Amino acid sequence: MSAGTRTTADNIAAYVNQGGVFLTGYMTGMHDENDLIVTGGYPGYLRELCGIWVEEIDAYADGERIPVTFADGTGAHGQMVASIVELEGARSLAQYGGTSFYAGTPAVTVRHTGRGAAYYVGTALDNAAMGHLVDTIAREYHIDTVESAEDVEIVRRHSEDGGEMFIVLNTCAEPRTMVNPYTGQPLALDAFDVRILTRQ
């Protein structure tokens, strides 16, 4: 979400204040709807909601990594970029390591506001670290999750009449197997397969 409008930011803030959880990351809010730089610092119109100011963004060469450590001791790494974050009401959940001048500064933050929270991830975390963060958020907010196989995306949709379905996408050229969230049985997916699952 590198580009956005003030209206979009206001809608996200309302969602969070009403109990929503918003997770965003590096490069957020840099441009407006006309692709012009948002003045006043990053993440632009979401700066107050996220409770941070991104002072600078350091770029990393392809394959270069920066160590990241979560407050619970979980080790991780980031790559591509490192947002140099100043806290403005948020708190740090993970910090950069290494020897750069911003070692010890926040890599992942959260700001609780209203009944919800806004999370900011300042670097491209490795998959295990993103999984750790999302699992932590899901536990804290009692969000039901569904386990998927690697490279399989699952989207849950609810209808106005209370119905529910899962849209399952295998995004790779290899078959995958996952557990059907409704039956508990294995579900075989062909390469690039798409399935829509409903409760029988």
C-alpha positions, 0 to 999 in steps of 0.5 A: 500500500505504497499509495493511498488517500487520506480517506482510505487512511481515515477508513483504516483508522475507523476500522482499527478504533472499532476493534480491527487489526491492521498490519502494514509494512515498509514503503506504506503511505509514501505516495498519494492517489496522484503518485505524489510524495505525501509530506509530513513523513512516512507512513504518510496519512497512516503516521498517526495511526501507526504511531511511528515516523519512518526517518529513513529507508536503507536499501539492501543488495539482493541476498543481503540480510539484516538480523532482527530479534523479537522481544520474546527472543525469536530470531529472524532476518529482514532483507531488501529494505530496513525502515529506520523507525522513530516511535511516536506512541507505538511500542517496539516488538522487534529490533534490528541487530547487526552493526549498522547505525540503527542496530537496536532500533524498532523493526516491528511496532504496534500501536493500540488505539481504540479497541484495535491495533496497528502493526508496522513491519519495517523490513521484508521479514523471512517467512518464519518471522512473518508466520511468528508475527501473524500467529502472535497477532491471531492469538492475541485477538482470538482470530481463527486461522487455517493451516495451509501447505507451502505456496497455498493461499486460503481466503475465508469469505462470509456471506450476509446470511451467515454462510462461509466458504474458503477459496484455496489457491495453489500458487506453484507448479507442483501439487500440494496437499493440505487439510480440508478445514471442514472435513479434516481430511487431506485435500490434494491440489494440482499445480495452480489449482483453485478450489472453493470449499463450502460446508456440506 
